[in-house]
Amino acid sequence: MAAPDTMTIGHILSALTNKPATGANIPVASVVIDSRQVQAGSLFIAFRGERVDGHDFVRDAFANGAIAAIVERPIPGDHLTIDTRTDTLPETITPPICLIVEDSLTALQTLAKAWRAQFPHVRVVGITGSVGKTSTKELVYSVLAYKYNTLKSEGNQNNEIGLPLTLLKLRPHHQYAVLEMGMYARGEIALLCDIARPHIGVVTLIGPVHLERLKTMEAIVAAKQELVEALPADGIAILNRDDERVMNMATATKARVFTYGLSDMADLWADNIRSMGLQGVRFTLHYGKESLSVQVPLLGRHSVHTALRATAVGLATGLSWEEIVAGLRHHVAQLRLVSVPGPNNSIIIDDTYNASPDSVMAALNLLQDLPGRRIAVLGDMLELGQVEESAHRLVGRRVADIAHILITVGPRSRLIYEEALAVGMSPDRAHWVEDAPEAVPLLEEMIQPEDIILIKGSWGMRMDRIVTALGRG
């Protein structure tokens, strides 16, 4: 059976009721969870919330052109209402229509799973790990999209809501889908895999992100491992040979294991790595008897692992070396770590989306490779649990060797500041402030021409406010 060109209300009813829906061949233009994103022909899904309840916006969605809404309770108004749990489906349906379900999130996931099943020809690439998921997703997409029609998850749509919304955009012309898979608890990646049915799984590296919630590194590994456990026997698990925790996952999958890393123990490996600063990174790729020297427009030595993951996916999907390298070099997507102009002809390295010990160390390594006076502005690393103090102090020791000036932001980052002083950083070069806005005037006063300013911290610290403020200058 050919994959459908467009989702219809009939597809929605069939997925939610497990019954055939005749007389409902009404096309659905998009699926949204925000009434402000509704366009003519949209399906609006109303979620309950403590501060905002989507049910209060159903009538707005209809007014904006929605033809259907998934809800958990009746909505007053002049529209058809069907309780998908009990009602007999009418022979004909005239929009707008409210579809009552037990749980809106479960309904979204059920719909996405049914829609994904309509496209058995599409190969899904699932990507997980503690850090590097988004940059890997973007570069894998760049490589695959060079030859194949490829769908990707936008932004950070990597959870139980975002991933289903992405899958609902599948259309017959797609050949691959690249999906980032995040988690906060055990079982969440298994759920995402049940919906998406990945054929290729990529694991970046495992670190103490979410340790505050999951309590142990073993629990974090088990949660991430759910991706490789879900892969089919004819699938491929692409694992980081340089991370022992990731490599231990090799025995947990039915799929073929393909490894990448920085030693010849890996199936695909790289050496001769040379950071070119803001111009990218150069290295030599090795696979079997083949070797290839490449330069890619990614910042920092740590981005070689990102390139290796994207190359591994390219090899797994039958791309030639020429196609893979072209995809790596033509990568233009906005990654989280970017350089932007700063005041007084300085350069800001904006890495403000998130922070973990591994990603902060990688960003500091990049800073070390760049010429000029180096300023590190580091905010709290959140959700580290029992390693919170040791991780911040480790960063403090490292940054003291790299930065000419250090500014730390937030209560936890005071540990970075204290440790940097303890290992010999001059007190006149180290500063601590309580929040991001307080760092701005300090920076404005000290920035000199051609300074390189790294700004990084967990998203909850909103370090992006510093970048925005300096950019106005």
C-alpha positions, -999 to 999 in steps of 0.1 A, spaced: 0 0 0 14 34 -10 21 59 17 -5 86 20 3 121 5 -16 139 33 -29 131 67 -67 132 70 -92 133 98 -99 97 88 -63 88 97 -67 105 130 -100 88 139 -86 54 128 -55 58 150 -74 69 180 -103 44 178 -87 15 160 -117 15 137 -121 23 100 -133 59 95 -152 64 62 -165 97 51 -136 116 68 -112 121 39 -106 157 50 -69 168 47 -51 180 77 -25 207 70 -5 205 102 -5 193 138 2 220 164 0 223 202 0 261 202 -31 279 190 -9 308 177 7 283 152 -27 272 138 -32 277 101 -61 268 78 -67 230 81 -47 224 113 -52 198 140 -48 214 174 -39 193 204 -49 207 238 -27 198 267 -35 204 303 -10 226 322 -7 241 357 -2 276 343 -17 273 308 -44 250 298 -47 243 261 -84 237 264 -89 274 270 -76 281 235 -96 255 214 -121 281 203 -92 304 193 -78 276 173 -110 270 155 -113 308 148 -78 307 133 -87 279 109 -82 246 128 -105 219 115 -101 195 145 -90 195 181 -79 167 204 -92 174 239 -97 157 272 -131 173 281 -161 187 262 -156 222 248 -187 245 245 -194 258 210 -210 251 176 -189 222 165 -192 184 162 -179 164 192 -169 128 192 -158 109 223 -132 85 207 -136 61 237 -173 54 234 -190 71 205 -199 54 172 -182 72 143 -207 92 121 -209 83 84 -200 119 74 -181 145 93 -182 183 88 -154 203 105 -147 217 130 -146 187 152 -135 180 188 -122 146 195 -123 137 232 -96 113 245 -85 101 278 -51 117 276 -39 142 250 -2 133 252 -10 96 247 -32 105 218 -4 125 201 20 96 206 -6 70 193 -13 92 162 25 96 155 31 59 159 3 51 135 15 77 110 51 65 111 38 30 103 24 44 70 60 50 58 78 16 62 103 27 35 116 56 57 148 47 77 149 65 110 183 75 126 180 79 164 206 99 182 211 100 220 238 106 246 246 130 274 261 157 252 265 164 214 231 152 204 219 183 186 252 190 168 253 154 157 217 155 145 224 186 124 256 172 108 240 138 102 211 156 85 236 177 64 253 145 52 222 125 44 204 155 28 232 158 3 217 128 -15 185 117 2 152 135 10 156 138 48 134 149 77 149 161 109 137 171 143 138 209 146 155 227 175 153 206 207 122 186 198 137 155 213 111 145 239 78 127 242 60 157 226 86 170 201 95 137 185 59 127 177 53 162 162 83 157 140 71 123 128 37 137 119 56 157 92 66 126 73 55 125 37 60 100 8 91 117 -6 111 113 26 137 86 26 153 92 60 144 109 93 170 121 118 157 123 153 173 134 185 162 114 215 165 130 250 153 117 283 147 126 319 139 91 333 141 54 325 117 42 298 114 75 279 138 66 251 122 31 248 88 50 244 103 72 217 118 42 199 84 24 200 69 54 182 98 61 157 111 25 150 147 35 144 169 15 121 202 32 130 211 43 165 239 67 173 252 71 209 275 101 215 290 98 250 277 93 285 283 119 313 267 129 346 239 150 330 206 142 348 225 126 376 205 146 401 173 129 389 186 94 380 210 92 410 236 69 395 257 67 363 245 31 359 209 44 356 219 70 330 236 44 309 206 21 312 183 49 301 205 58 270 210 21 262 173 18 254 180 31 219 204 3 210 181 -22 226 153 -12 203 172 -15 171 162 -45 148 186 -73 139 193 -57 105 199 -23 121 232 -6 130 243 6 164 270 34 159 289 35 192 317 57 206 348 35 209 364 62 232 337 59 258 338 27 278 302 31 290 290 35 254 310 5 242 295 -17 269 262 -12 251 275 -34 222 263 -65 240 228 -51 245 218 -48 209 207 -72 182 219 -48 156 253 -48 139 278 -26 159 299 0 141 324 19 162 340 53 158 368 71 177 403 85 178 422 52 178 427 25 153 406 2 175 375 18 160 360 8 127 361 45 117 387 67 133 405 100 130 440 113 137 463 142 127 437 165 143 444 202 140 421 230 152 419 259 127 403 282 153 372 298 139 379 284 104 371 249 116 391 217 123 413 195 101 419 158 105 425 125 87 397 99 84 405 62 83 382 34 73 395 0 64 424 6 40 412 41 30 424 74 45 412 108 37 423 143 49 394 167 54 386 201 69 351 209 82 336 242 94 330 230 130 345 247 160 369 228 183 387 195 184 358 178 201 338 184 169 359 156 153 337 131 171 306 149 156 321 145 122 329 109 128 293 101 138 279 118 107 305 100 85 295 67 101 259 73 93 268 82 57 288 50 53 260 30 68 235 44 43 256 38 13 270 72 6 303 76 -13 333 94 3 326 123 -21 290 126 -9 300 123 28 327 149 26 305 173 6 278 170 33 303 177 60 318 207 42 285 222 31 270 221 66 253 254 72 229 247 100 231 268 131 248 248 158 246 256 195 282 267 196 287 296 173 309 327 170 293 361 169 307 397 168 312 413 202 319 449 213 352 466 206 360 442 177 359 412 200 346 377 192 320 359 213 319 321 214 282 316 222 277 282 238 249 291 261 223 264 254 235 240 280 265 228 300 279 196 314 314 188 326 323 172 293 309 200 271 325 227 293 359 210 290 354 208 252 346 244 250 376 254 270 398 233 247 384 253 218 392 285 237 427 274 242 432 269 205 422 305 196 446 334 194 443 366 215 433 374 250 409 347 263 379 355 286 358 326 300 323 335 313 310 303 329 277 298 346 264 270 368 262 234 356 228 221 368 215 187 376 248 171 385 237 156 417 265 141 438 293 152 414 282 188 415 311 201 437 338 179 421 327 188 386 327 225 392 361 224 409 375 203 380 364 231 356 380 256 379 414 239 377 412 237 339 400 272 332 429 286 353 453 272 327 435 286 297 417 319 304 434 352 309 402 364 326 375 344 343 340 355 352 317 329 369 280 333 372 257 317 398 260 301 432 275 268 420 300 285 397 315 301 428 332 267 432 349 273 398 360 307 409 374 294 442 392 265 426 408 287 400 422 310 427 433 279 447 455 267 418 471 300 413 449 323 392 455 359 401 426 375 421 426 405 397 418 382 368 390 362 384 355 374 392 323 360 406 288 374 401 253 362 412 235 363 379 239 369 341 229 406 340 255 414 367 282 401 344 274 425 315 288 458 329 319 439 341 325 426 306 317 459 289 344 476 310 371 451 304 367 439 268 396 449 245 400 447 207 403 411 194 394 395 228 379 360 225 350 356 249 336 321 257 301 323 273 287 290 285 263 277 312 233 255 317 201 269 301 185 276 335 212 303 340 201 322 309 237 330 299 222 340 265 212 373 281 249 382 282 254 375 245 223 396 237 234 425 258 270 425 244 257 422 209 238 455 213 271 471 222 
